[in-house]
Amino acid sequence: VDVFVHNNDSSLRLLSFGMFAGGLDMFGGSADGEGTDDGEPEDANAGIEITLMDTQLRPYVFFTSKSELMSHVWSGTASERTTALQGSALLQDHQQRVPLQNGFGVEMLLTGSISYDFAGQVQISLWNQNAHSLVEIGAGMVIQGQARVDTSFVQTMIEFNTGVQTRLDFVSDMEFGSGIAMCMQMSQPNYETVENVRKLERIPGSHYVLKKYKKKTIPGPGKTYVINKKNTLLCNQMFSDKNKH
């Protein structure tokens, strides 16, 4: 999964997120195990790979063997929401002074930052022979700007800030009782973009002050993404069987 920020003809890749797993034949019903290129069974392993602003981070490994996996199962590791990576980054910090034709100068400031939170949880029941996992990719972004003209006889300023907070949810369900059934879902909940604009004018040495404030909220609808046709068929089969019971 890649997350980009687009602006006119330019784009910036904020992060890339990927999961890897192998050697999980014990849940897939295979007796021989998954083989590598040299024919040897692959050890059970799983983890997350994250690239943040074109910088490859060290992979976050969940387990590297079946014994370590079963230890997590029996102890209930990550049965509650667990954060894998959390932090913030500065996207933009710009300052510029622009001369106008009337002789005035406009000073412009622009800053932007992003905060992110990658978390997940997994629940495995050997008694019910099923598993449920949730991976959350949450992010919030704020852009703040200011433009002002400051002279000896008039002062004017405009400030604005725009903020949005959203996340992607990856849900996986598996049943390994009488047969193997698996369903993966990717969705984005509803979100809101908030814009604030403030204008200020004043004349030094007088009581004249003009203040204006405007706030705008733009709702964003939630989405459910189609992964592929095979996964859609598996999900329909899995949940239709549950509804029958």
C-alpha positions as CSV (number, residue, x, y, z in Angstrom):
1,V,0.0,0.0,0.0
2,D,1.4,3.4,-1.0
3,V,0.2,6.7,0.3
4,F,0.9,9.8,-1.8
5,V,0.3,13.6,-1.4
6,H,-0.6,15.2,-4.8
7,N,-0.2,18.9,-5.6
8,N,-0.9,19.9,-9.2
9,D,1.7,18.1,-11.3
10,S,3.9,17.0,-8.4
11,S,3.5,14.2,-5.9
12,L,5.2,13.0,-2.7
13,R,5.1,9.4,-1.5
14,L,4.7,9.6,2.3
15,L,4.9,6.0,3.1
16,S,4.7,2.4,1.7
17,F,3.3,-0.4,3.8
18,G,3.6,-4.1,3.2
19,M,3.2,-7.4,5.1
20,F,5.1,-10.6,4.6
21,A,4.4,-14.1,5.8
22,G,5.7,-17.6,5.1
23,G,5.8,-21.2,6.4
24,L,2.3,-21.1,7.8
25,D,1.4,-24.5,6.5
26,M,0.1,-25.5,9.9
27,F,-2.9,-23.2,9.3
28,G,-3.2,-24.1,5.7
29,G,-3.7,-27.9,6.1
30,S,-0.4,-28.8,4.3
31,A,1.5,-31.7,5.8
32,D,4.7,-31.2,3.8
33,G,5.1,-27.5,4.5
34,E,6.0,-24.7,2.1
35,G,9.2,-25.3,0.3
36,T,11.9,-22.9,-0.6
37,D,14.0,-22.9,-3.8
38,D,16.2,-25.7,-2.5
39,G,13.3,-27.9,-1.4
40,E,13.7,-27.3,2.3
41,P,10.6,-26.4,4.4
42,E,10.3,-22.7,5.1
43,D,10.3,-21.6,8.8
44,A,7.2,-19.8,10.0
45,N,7.7,-16.0,9.7
46,A,5.7,-12.8,9.5
47,G,6.3,-9.1,9.8
48,I,5.8,-5.6,8.4
49,E,7.9,-3.6,6.0
50,I,7.6,0.2,6.1
51,T,9.1,2.9,3.9
52,L,8.7,6.4,5.3
53,M,9.3,9.3,2.9
54,D,11.6,7.1,0.7
55,T,13.5,5.9,3.7
56,Q,13.4,2.1,4.3
57,L,12.9,1.4,8.0
58,R,14.0,-1.8,9.7
59,P,11.3,-4.5,9.2
60,Y,9.1,-5.2,12.2
61,V,9.2,-9.0,12.6
62,F,6.4,-10.7,14.5
63,F,7.9,-14.2,14.7
64,T,10.6,-16.3,13.0
65,S,9.7,-19.9,13.9
66,K,6.7,-22.1,14.7
67,S,7.6,-22.3,18.4
68,E,7.7,-18.5,18.6
69,L,4.4,-18.3,16.9
70,M,2.7,-20.8,19.2
71,S,4.2,-19.0,22.2
72,H,2.4,-15.9,20.9
73,V,-0.8,-17.9,20.5
74,W,-0.8,-19.3,24.0
75,S,0.2,-16.1,25.7
76,G,-2.2,-13.9,23.8
77,T,0.5,-11.6,22.5
78,A,-1.1,-8.6,20.6
79,S,-4.6,-9.7,21.4
80,E,-5.1,-6.0,22.4
81,R,-4.3,-3.1,20.1
82,T,-0.5,-2.8,19.9
83,T,1.4,0.1,18.2
84,A,4.2,-0.9,15.9
85,L,5.3,2.6,14.8
86,Q,4.3,6.0,15.9
87,G,5.7,9.5,15.2
88,S,5.5,12.8,13.3
89,A,7.4,14.4,10.5
90,L,7.8,17.9,9.1
91,L,6.5,18.0,5.5
92,Q,7.2,21.7,4.6
93,D,8.7,24.8,6.2
94,H,8.8,27.7,3.7
95,Q,9.3,31.4,4.2
96,Q,9.3,34.0,1.3
97,R,9.0,37.7,0.9
98,V,7.4,38.9,-2.3
99,P,7.6,42.6,-3.5
100,L,4.4,44.0,-4.9
101,Q,4.0,46.6,-7.7
102,N,2.7,49.2,-5.3
103,G,6.0,49.0,-3.4
104,F,4.7,47.0,-0.5
105,G,6.2,43.6,0.5
106,V,4.3,40.5,1.4
107,E,5.8,38.1,3.9
108,M,4.5,34.5,3.4
109,L,5.0,31.6,5.8
110,L,3.9,28.0,5.1
111,T,4.4,24.9,7.4
112,G,3.0,21.4,7.2
113,S,3.4,18.3,9.3
114,I,2.1,14.8,9.5
115,S,1.6,12.3,12.4
116,Y,1.2,8.6,11.9
117,D,0.3,5.6,13.9
118,F,0.7,2.0,12.7
119,A,-1.0,-0.5,15.0
120,G,-2.6,-3.9,15.0
121,Q,-4.0,-6.8,16.9
122,V,-4.6,-10.5,16.3
123,Q,-6.8,-13.0,18.0
124,I,-6.3,-16.8,17.5
125,S,-8.6,-19.4,19.0
126,L,-7.5,-23.0,18.7
127,W,-10.7,-24.1,20.4
128,N,-12.9,-22.4,17.8
129,Q,-10.4,-23.0,15.1
130,N,-10.4,-19.4,13.7
131,A,-8.3,-16.3,13.7
132,H,-9.0,-12.6,13.4
133,S,-6.5,-9.8,12.7
134,L,-6.7,-6.0,12.4
135,V,-4.1,-3.6,11.0
136,E,-4.7,0.1,11.3
137,I,-2.7,2.8,9.4
138,G,-3.7,6.1,10.8
139,A,-2.4,9.5,9.8
140,G,-3.2,13.2,10.5
141,M,-1.9,16.1,8.5
142,V,-2.0,19.9,9.2
143,I,-1.0,22.7,6.8
144,Q,-0.7,26.2,8.2
145,G,0.0,29.4,6.3
146,Q,0.2,33.1,6.8
147,A,0.5,36.2,4.5
148,R,1.0,39.7,5.9
149,V,1.7,43.2,4.9
150,D,3.2,45.4,7.6
151,T,3.7,49.1,7.0
152,S,3.8,52.2,9.1
153,F,0.2,53.2,8.3
154,V,-1.6,49.8,7.8
155,Q,-1.2,46.2,8.9
156,T,-3.1,43.4,7.3
157,M,-2.7,39.6,7.8
158,I,-4.4,36.4,6.6
159,E,-3.9,33.1,8.3
160,F,-5.3,29.7,7.3
161,N,-4.9,26.1,8.4
162,T,-6.2,22.9,7.0
163,G,-6.3,19.6,8.9
164,V,-7.5,16.1,8.2
165,Q,-7.3,12.8,10.1
166,T,-8.0,9.4,8.5
167,R,-7.0,5.8,8.6
168,L,-7.0,2.5,6.6
169,D,-8.2,-0.7,8.2
170,F,-7.0,-4.1,7.1
171,V,-9.1,-7.0,8.5
172,S,-8.4,-10.7,8.0
173,D,-10.6,-13.6,9.1
174,M,-9.6,-17.2,8.8
175,E,-11.3,-20.5,9.7
176,F,-9.3,-23.7,9.7
177,G,-11.7,-26.3,11.1
178,S,-13.3,-28.7,8.6
179,G,-11.9,-26.6,5.8
180,I,-9.8,-23.6,5.1
181,A,-11.7,-20.3,4.6
182,M,-10.1,-16.9,4.5
183,C,-11.3,-13.3,3.9
184,M,-9.4,-10.0,3.7
185,Q,-11.1,-6.6,3.8
186,M,-9.6,-3.1,3.4
187,S,-11.8,-0.1,4.3
188,Q,-11.5,3.6,5.1
189,P,-14.0,5.1,7.6
190,N,-15.7,8.5,7.3
191,Y,-13.4,11.5,7.8
192,E,-13.6,15.3,7.9
193,T,-11.3,18.0,6.5
194,V,-11.4,21.2,8.5
195,E,-10.4,24.6,7.1
196,N,-10.0,27.8,9.1
197,V,-9.3,31.3,7.7
198,R,-8.7,34.4,9.8
199,K,-8.3,37.9,8.5
200,L,-7.0,40.9,10.5
201,E,-6.6,44.5,9.6
202,R,-5.6,47.4,11.8
203,I,-4.3,51.0,11.5
204,P,-1.5,51.9,13.9
205,G,-2.4,54.9,16.1
206,S,-6.2,54.4,15.7
207,H,-9.0,52.3,17.0
208,Y,-9.7,50.7,13.7
209,V,-9.6,47.0,13.8
210,L,-11.2,44.5,11.4
211,K,-11.4,40.8,12.3
212,K,-13.0,38.1,10.2
213,Y,-13.1,34.4,10.8
214,K,-14.4,31.6,8.7
215,K,-14.5,27.8,9.3
216,K,-15.5,25.1,6.8
217,T,-15.9,21.4,7.3
218,I,-15.7,19.1,4.3
219,P,-17.0,15.6,5.0
220,G,-15.3,12.6,3.3
221,P,-17.3,9.4,2.7
222,G,-15.9,6.0,3.9
223,K,-14.8,3.5,1.3
224,T,-14.4,-0.3,1.0
225,Y,-11.8,-1.4,-1.5
226,V,-12.0,-4.4,-3.7
227,I,-8.8,-6.5,-3.4
228,N,-9.4,-9.0,-6.2
229,K,-12.1,-11.3,-7.5
230,K,-10.8,-14.4,-5.8
231,N,-10.9,-12.7,-2.4
232,T,-14.4,-11.4,-3.0
233,L,-15.7,-15.0,-3.7
234,L,-14.0,-16.3,-0.6
235,C,-15.5,-13.5,1.6
236,N,-19.0,-14.2,0.1
237,Q,-18.7,-17.9,0.8
238,M,-17.3,-17.4,4.3
239,F,-19.9,-15.0,5.5
240,S,-22.8,-16.7,3.7
241,D,-22.0,-19.9,5.6
242,K,-22.1,-17.9,8.9
243,N,-25.5,-16.4,8.1
244,K,-26.9,-19.8,7.5
245,H,-26.0,-20.9,11.0
